[in-house]
Amino acid sequence: MTRDYWQGKSYAKRDAHPDPPKKKYTQAHMDVVAESVKAVYDAREQTPGLKRMYEPKYLRFFQARFEPV
């Protein structure tokens, strides 16, 4: 497919084009995810909790401040 095709330039049947390419994950990707989830789960007793001390009005998830419980 050409760049013009995906940008919708000079394409006669715009409604007839196929879906854009989809992301593909390999077995190696899934193995890394599974190992990571297992490592976090196994360390759950050693991981301290956090208490939110400050949460701004905007972008609160990125700028919040925490302290250990």
N, CA, C and O atoms as a printed pandas DataFrame, in Angstrom:
     atom_number atom_name residue_name chain_id  residue_number  x_coord  y_coord  z_coord
0              1         N          MET        A               1    0.836   -1.171    0.000
1              2        CA          MET        A               1    0.000    0.000    0.000
2              3         C          MET        A               1    0.890    1.247    0.000
3              4         O          MET        A               1    1.959    1.268    0.610
4              5         N          THR        A               2    0.437    2.246   -0.674
5              6        CA          THR        A               2    1.222    3.468   -0.735
6              7         C          THR        A               2    0.802    4.422    0.363
7              8         O          THR        A               2   -0.257    4.272    0.972
8              9         N          ARG        A               3    1.642    5.396    0.602
9             10        CA          ARG        A               3    1.350    6.409    1.606
10            11         C          ARG        A               3    0.067    7.169    1.252
11            12         O          ARG        A               3   -0.742    7.471    2.128
12            13         N          ASP        A               4   -0.109    7.473   -0.018
13            14        CA          ASP        A               4   -1.311    8.183   -0.447
14            15         C          ASP        A               4   -2.574    7.378   -0.151
15            16         O          ASP        A               4   -3.620    7.939    0.174
16            17         N          TYR        A               5   -2.463    6.066   -0.267
17            18        CA          TYR        A               5   -3.621    5.208   -0.003
18            19         C          TYR        A               5   -4.090    5.379    1.437
19            20         O          TYR        A               5   -5.279    5.573    1.687
20            21         N          TRP        A               6   -3.147    5.307    2.392
21            22        CA          TRP        A               6   -3.525    5.383    3.802
22            23         C          TRP        A               6   -3.973    6.787    4.194
23            24         O          TRP        A               6   -4.735    6.938    5.149
24            25         N          GLN        A               7   -3.528    7.801    3.494
25            26        CA          GLN        A               7   -3.952    9.161    3.798
26            27         C          GLN        A               7   -5.240    9.515    3.064
27            28         O          GLN        A               7   -5.769   10.612    3.242
28            29         N          GLY        A               8   -5.742    8.623    2.260
29            30        CA          GLY        A               8   -7.007    8.827    1.581
30            31         C          GLY        A               8   -6.923    9.744    0.378
31            32         O          GLY        A               8   -7.941   10.286   -0.052
32            33         N          LYS        A               9   -5.740    9.929   -0.174
33            34        CA          LYS        A               9   -5.575   10.816   -1.328
34            35         C          LYS        A               9   -5.817   10.057   -2.624
35            36         O          LYS        A               9   -5.329    8.942   -2.811
36            37         N          SER        A              10   -6.550   10.656   -3.478
37            38        CA          SER        A              10   -6.820   10.142   -4.821
38            39         C          SER        A              10   -7.120    8.646   -4.841
39            40         O          SER        A              10   -6.491    7.886   -5.577
40            41         N          TYR        A              11   -8.070    8.242   -4.038
41            42        CA          TYR        A              11   -8.504    6.848   -4.012
42            43         C          TYR        A              11   -9.983    6.834   -4.352
43            44         O          TYR        A              11  -10.797    7.401   -3.623
44            45         N          ALA        A              12  -10.331    6.191   -5.452
45            46        CA          ALA        A              12  -11.689    6.265   -5.979
46            47         C          ALA        A              12  -12.719    5.632   -5.037
47            48         O          ALA        A              12  -13.769    6.224   -4.785
48            49         N          LYS        A              13  -12.433    4.448   -4.522
49            50        CA          LYS        A              13  -13.402    3.758   -3.672
50            51         C          LYS        A              13  -12.936    3.811   -2.216
51            52         O          LYS        A              13  -12.430    2.822   -1.686
52            53         N          ARG        A              14  -13.103    4.940   -1.588
53            54        CA          ARG        A              14  -12.619    5.109   -0.211
54            55         C          ARG        A              14  -13.263    4.128    0.759
55            56         O          ARG        A              14  -12.606    3.689    1.703
56            57         N          ASP        A              15  -14.513    3.775    0.559
57            58        CA          ASP        A              15  -15.192    2.864    1.472
58            59         C          ASP        A              15  -14.835    1.409    1.229
59            60         O          ASP        A              15  -15.186    0.548    2.036
60            61         N          ALA        A              16  -14.154    1.119    0.150
61            62        CA          ALA        A              16  -13.866   -0.267   -0.198
62            63         C          ALA        A              16  -12.479   -0.715    0.265
63            64         O          ALA        A              16  -12.118   -1.873    0.058
64            65         N          HIS        A              17  -11.695    0.165    0.884
65            66        CA          HIS        A              17  -10.338   -0.249    1.257
66            67         C          HIS        A              17  -10.360   -1.167    2.475
67            68         O          HIS        A              17  -11.272   -1.084    3.296
68            69         N          PRO        A              18   -9.361   -2.041    2.597
69            70        CA          PRO        A              18   -9.305   -2.969    3.728
70            71         C          PRO        A              18   -8.943   -2.245    5.020
71            72         O          PRO        A              18   -8.530   -1.085    5.003
72            73         N          ASP        A              19   -9.105   -2.942    6.133
73            74        CA          ASP        A              19   -8.728   -2.356    7.424
74            75         C          ASP        A              19   -7.237   -2.079    7.449
75            76         O          ASP        A              19   -6.469   -2.759    6.768
76            77         N          PRO        A              20   -6.816   -1.086    8.227
77            78        CA          PRO        A              20   -5.378   -0.833    8.356
78            79         C          PRO        A              20   -4.686   -2.019    9.027
79            80         O          PRO        A              20   -5.346   -2.824    9.683
80            81         N          PRO        A              21   -3.390   -2.134    8.873
81            82        CA          PRO        A              21   -2.689   -3.273    9.459
82            83         C          PRO        A              21   -2.891   -3.320   10.970
83            84         O          PRO        A              21   -2.960   -2.281   11.626
84            85         N          LYS        A              22   -2.984   -4.518   11.513
85            86        CA          LYS        A              22   -3.161   -4.695   12.948
86            87         C          LYS        A              22   -1.826   -5.052   13.585
87            88         O          LYS        A              22   -0.936   -5.605   12.939
88            89         N          LYS        A              23   -1.708   -4.724   14.866
89            90        CA          LYS        A              23   -0.494   -5.082   15.590
90            91         C          LYS        A              23   -0.443   -6.590   15.746
91            92         O          LYS        A              23   -1.469   -7.232   15.971
92            93         N          LYS        A              24    0.732   -7.147   15.627
93            94        CA          LYS        A              24    0.886   -8.581   15.779
94            95         C          LYS        A              24    1.845   -8.852   16.923
95            96         O          LYS        A              24    2.933   -8.281   16.982
96            97         N          TYR        A              25    1.441   -9.717   17.823
97            98        CA          TYR        A              25    2.284  -10.101   18.947
98            99         C          TYR        A              25    2.753  -11.527   18.731
99           100         O          TYR        A              25    1.970  -12.402   18.361
100          101         N          THR        A              26    4.028  -11.750   18.964
101          102        CA          THR        A              26    4.599  -13.082   18.797
102          103         C          THR        A              26    4.522  -13.841   20.115
103          104         O          THR        A              26    4.175  -13.276   21.152
104          105         N          GLN        A              27    4.846  -15.112   20.061
105          106        CA          GLN        A              27    4.879  -15.920   21.283
106          107         C          GLN        A              27    5.933  -15.365   22.243
107          108         O          GLN        A              27    5.759  -15.432   23.459
108          109         N          ALA        A              28    7.019  -14.821   21.703
109          110        CA          ALA        A              28    8.055  -14.232   22.561
110          111         C          ALA        A              28    7.505  -13.042   23.343
111          112         O          ALA        A              28    7.837  -12.860   24.514
112          113         N          HIS        A              29    6.662  -12.227   22.696
113          114        CA          HIS        A              29    6.026  -11.111   23.403
114          115         C          HIS        A              29    5.180  -11.639   24.559
115          116         O          HIS        A              29    5.259  -11.129   25.677
116          117         N          MET        A              30    4.379  -12.651   24.289
117          118        CA          MET        A              30    3.495  -13.207   25.319
118          119         C          MET        A              30    4.286  -13.852   26.449
119          120         O          MET        A              30    3.868  -13.798   27.606
120          121         N          ASP        A              31    5.423  -14.462   26.126
121          122        CA          ASP        A              31    6.278  -15.056   27.157
122          123         C          ASP        A              31    6.819  -13.992   28.099
123          124         O          ASP        A              31    6.847  -14.190   29.314
124          125         N          VAL        A              32    7.246  -12.871   27.549
125          126        CA          VAL        A              32    7.757  -11.767   28.374
126          127         C          VAL        A              32    6.657  -11.231   29.278
127          128         O          VAL        A              32    6.901  -10.967   30.455
128          129         N          VAL        A              33    5.464  -11.067   28.753
129          130        CA          VAL        A              33    4.341  -10.580   29.556
130          131         C          VAL        A              33    4.047  -11.567   30.684
131          132         O          VAL        A              33    3.889  -11.159   31.835
132          133         N          ALA        A              34    3.973  -12.840   30.373
133          134        CA          ALA        A              34    3.674  -13.854   31.389
134          135         C          ALA        A              34    4.746  -13.876   32.479
135          136         O          ALA        A              34    4.414  -13.951   33.662
136          137         N          GLU        A              35    6.002  -13.813   32.109
137          138        CA          GLU        A              35    7.093  -13.800   33.093
138          139         C          GLU        A              35    7.017  -12.567   33.982
139          140         O          GLU        A              35    7.248  -12.653   35.188
140          141         N          SER        A              36    6.695  -11.426   33.395
141          142        CA          SER        A              36    6.606  -10.186   34.163
142          143         C          SER        A              36    5.453  -10.224   35.159
143          144         O          SER        A              36    5.613   -9.817   36.310
144          145         N          VAL        A              37    4.311  -10.702   34.732
145          146        CA          VAL        A              37    3.150  -10.794   35.627
146          147         C          VAL        A              37    3.450  -11.759   36.768
147          148         O          VAL        A              37    3.106  -11.487   37.918
148          149         N          LYS        A              38    4.088  -12.880   36.458
149          150        CA          LYS        A              38    4.433  -13.852   37.495
150          151         C          LYS        A              38    5.425  -13.262   38.484
151          152         O          LYS        A              38    5.293  -13.486   39.688
152          153         N          ALA        A              39    6.413  -12.517   38.012
153          154        CA          ALA        A              39    7.410  -11.915   38.904
154          155         C          ALA        A              39    6.754  -10.907   39.849
155          156         O          ALA        A              39    7.083  -10.870   41.035
156          157         N          VAL        A              40    5.846  -10.104   39.346
157          158        CA          VAL        A              40    5.141   -9.133   40.195
158          159         C          VAL        A              40    4.274   -9.871   41.217
159          160         O          VAL        A              40    4.243   -9.496   42.389
160          161         N          TYR        A              41    3.578  -10.907   40.785
161          162        CA          TYR        A              41    2.716  -11.674   41.686
162          163         C          TYR        A              41    3.547  -12.352   42.779
163          164         O          TYR        A              41    3.162  -12.336   43.948
164          165         N          ASP        A              42    4.671  -12.939   42.409
165          166        CA          ASP        A              42    5.517  -13.631   43.382
166          167         C          ASP        A              42    6.112  -12.673   44.414
167          168         O          ASP        A              42    6.374  -13.075   45.548
168          169         N          ALA        A              43    6.328  -11.412   44.036
169          170        CA          ALA        A              43    6.941  -10.428   44.936
170          171         C          ALA        A              43    5.902   -9.605   45.692
171          172         O          ALA        A              43    6.253   -8.610   46.326
172          173         N          ARG        A              44    4.644   -9.996   45.638
173          174        CA          ARG        A              44    3.579   -9.174   46.225
174          175         C          ARG        A              44    3.721   -9.015   47.734
175          176         O          ARG        A              44    3.337   -7.975   48.268
176          177         N          GLU        A              45    4.258  -10.008   48.441
177          178        CA          GLU        A              45    4.417   -9.909   49.901
178          179         C          GLU        A              45    5.569   -8.991   50.277
179          180         O          GLU        A              45    5.544   -8.386   51.349
180          181         N          GLN        A              46    6.569   -8.874   49.430
181          182        CA          GLN        A              46    7.729   -8.040   49.720
182          183         C          GLN        A              46    7.559   -6.607   49.240
183          184         O          GLN        A              46    8.365   -5.742   49.581
184          185         N          THR        A              47    6.535   -6.349   48.463
185          186        CA          THR        A              47    6.324   -5.017   47.898
186          187         C          THR        A              47    5.453   -4.195   48.846
187          188         O          THR        A              47    4.312   -4.567   49.119
188          189         N          PRO        A              48    5.990   -3.072   49.353
189          190        CA          PRO        A              48    5.186   -2.260   50.266
190          191         C          PRO        A              48    4.089   -1.511   49.520
191          192         O          PRO        A              48    4.218   -1.217   48.331
192          193         N          GLY        A              49    3.020   -1.211   50.227
193          194        CA          GLY        A              49    1.947   -0.430   49.629
194          195         C          GLY        A              49    2.312    1.048   49.620
195          196         O          GLY        A              49    3.276    1.464   50.263
196          197         N          LEU        A              50    1.542    1.827   48.893
197          198        CA          LEU        A              50    1.774    3.269   48.817
198          199         C          LEU        A              50    0.491    4.000   49.190
199          200         O          LEU        A              50   -0.620    3.546   48.914
200          201         N          LYS        A              51    0.686    5.148   49.828
201          202        CA          LYS        A              51   -0.435    6.011   50.187
202          203         C          LYS        A              51   -0.295    7.300   49.395
203          204         O          LYS        A              51    0.782    7.894   49.359
204          205         N          ARG        A              52   -1.366    7.732   48.767
205          206        CA          ARG        A              52   -1.323    8.954   47.973
206          207         C          ARG        A              52   -1.326   10.156   48.916
207          208         O          ARG        A              52   -2.207   10.300   49.763
208          209         N          MET        A              53   -0.332   11.002   48.751
209          210        CA          MET        A              53   -0.211   12.181   49.598
210          211         C          MET        A              53   -0.644   13.452   48.886
211          212         O          MET        A              53   -1.110   14.400   49.518
212          213         N          TYR        A              54   -0.489   13.469   47.581
213          214        CA          TYR        A              54   -0.830   14.664   46.802
214          215         C          TYR        A              54   -1.345   14.228   45.444
215          216         O          TYR        A              54   -0.779   13.343   44.801
216          217         N          GLU        A              55   -2.426   14.861   45.018
217          218        CA          GLU        A              55   -2.988   14.573   43.705
218          219         C          GLU        A              55   -3.432   15.892   43.079
219          220         O          GLU        A              55   -4.389   16.507   43.548
220          221         N          PRO        A              56   -2.742   16.333   42.019
221          222        CA          PRO        A              56   -3.125   17.593   41.385
222          223         C          PRO        A              56   -4.435   17.447   40.606
223          224         O          PRO        A              56   -4.890   16.338   40.327
224          225         N          LYS        A              57   -5.014   18.566   40.270
225          226        CA          LYS        A              57   -6.274   18.563   39.533
226          227         C          LYS        A              57   -6.111   17.978   38.130
227          228         O          LYS        A              57   -6.962   17.221   37.663
228          229         N          TYR        A              58   -5.017   18.333   37.467
229          230        CA          TYR        A              58   -4.772   17.861   36.110
230          231         C          TYR        A              58   -3.599   16.886   36.108
231          232         O          TYR        A              58   -2.671   17.017   36.906
232          233         N          LEU        A              59   -3.648   15.923   35.222
233          234        CA          LEU        A              59   -2.597   14.910   35.082
234          235         C          LEU        A              59   -2.291   14.240   36.416
235          236         O          LEU        A              59   -1.129   14.011   36.750
236          237         N          ARG        A              60   -3.325   13.931   37.167
237          238        CA          ARG        A              60   -3.135   13.407   38.520
238          239         C          ARG        A              60   -2.389   12.090   38.557
239          240         O          ARG        A              60   -1.673   11.819   39.521
240          241         N          PHE        A              61   -2.538   11.265   37.533
241          242        CA          PHE        A              61   -1.867    9.974   37.550
242          243         C          PHE        A              61   -0.365   10.112   37.298
243          244         O          PHE        A              61    0.417    9.247   37.692
244          245         N          PHE        A              62    0.032   11.198   36.644
245          246        CA          PHE        A              62    1.439   11.387   36.321
246          247         C          PHE        A              62    2.165   12.229   37.355
247          248         O          PHE        A              62    3.380   12.100   37.505
248          249         N          GLN        A              63    1.450   13.089   38.075
249          250        CA          GLN        A              63    2.103   14.036   38.991
250          251         C          GLN        A              63    1.785   13.776   40.455
251          252         O          GLN        A              63    2.205   14.551   41.314
252          253         N          ALA        A              64    1.065   12.721   40.762
253          254        CA          ALA        A              64    0.713   12.417   42.157
254          255         C          ALA        A              64    1.978   12.091   42.946
255          256         O          ALA        A              64    2.989   11.662   42.390
256          257         N          ARG        A              65    1.891   12.306   44.259
257          258        CA          ARG        A              65    3.001   12.002   45.160
258          259         C          ARG        A              65    2.541   10.928   46.147
259          260         O          ARG        A              65    1.422   10.975   46.659
260          261         N          PHE        A              66    3.418    9.968   46.402
261          262        CA          PHE        A              66    3.089    8.847   47.284
262          263         C          PHE        A              66    4.140    8.697   48.358
263          264         O          PHE        A              66    5.263    9.182   48.220
264          265         N          GLU        A              67    3.760    8.006   49.453
265          266        CA          GLU        A              67    4.721    7.604   50.466
266          267         C          GLU        A              67    4.379    6.181   50.886
267          268         O          GLU        A              67    3.227    5.758   50.796
268          269         N          PRO        A              68    5.384    5.449   51.344
269          270        CA          PRO        A              68    5.129    4.058   51.760
270          271         C          PRO        A              68    4.154    3.991   52.924
271          272         O          PRO        A              68    4.116    4.885   53.769
272          273         N          VAL        A              69    3.366    2.922   52.960
273          274        CA          VAL        A              69    2.395    2.725   54.047
274          275         C          VAL        A              69    3.117    2.118   55.225
275          276         O          VAL        A              69    2.502    1.861   56.260
